[in-house]
Amino acid sequence: MPAVCRPTPAPAQRDIRGKSRTIGFPRDIVARAAQIEISSGRGIAGQKYVHLDARHLADQLRATLPGIIEVSQEFRKIDPTREMIPVQPGTHCTIGGSDVNIDCITVL
């Protein structure tokens, strides 16, 4: 079955280290898990991406991350509040972050 990443695991779900988690996983862990699925041949339809299932977070996406909705609609013609979002590991890792110059210096 193709891989589906679902943010914010249910309470008491175990992470890859066997520890109990009640919050979402860090980006690097999600990206690594997605890459493992893709490298193992479990990408969506044989492609180099997995699906991010954020449908259960529809209200939160609208309130706090409207950019995710806009990008999904503009570039993939999908509504992430109703459909799963195809993502690549590098894509997931680059969401957010800080603006830096050529010397990796930022003003916060």
Helices and strands as residue ranges (DSSP letters): E 4-5, E 13-14, E 20-21, H 27-39, G 44-46, E 50-52, G 55-57, H 58-64, H 66-71, I 72-76, E 85-87, H 89-94
